[in-house]
């Protein structure tokens, strides 16, 4: 199982994540409650893409890296747009 999230980049680096270099790319990754998370900045540095999977942190990095190549290429070619929205609850 893989979930892909797109959200705004926080003002500061995310807490609780390890900053890692994986095959020449920078990621922020962690494992939390049985899920591996791997995050990277979009090509325009405005948004963050996060992969959440039931694999460990290394498995999440592997999946994220494979997906990043395709997603970043599509964003750079203007074939897709990344959108982020916020849902506020009382």
Order of alpha helices (4+ residues) and beta strands (2+ residues): beta-beta-beta-beta-beta-alpha
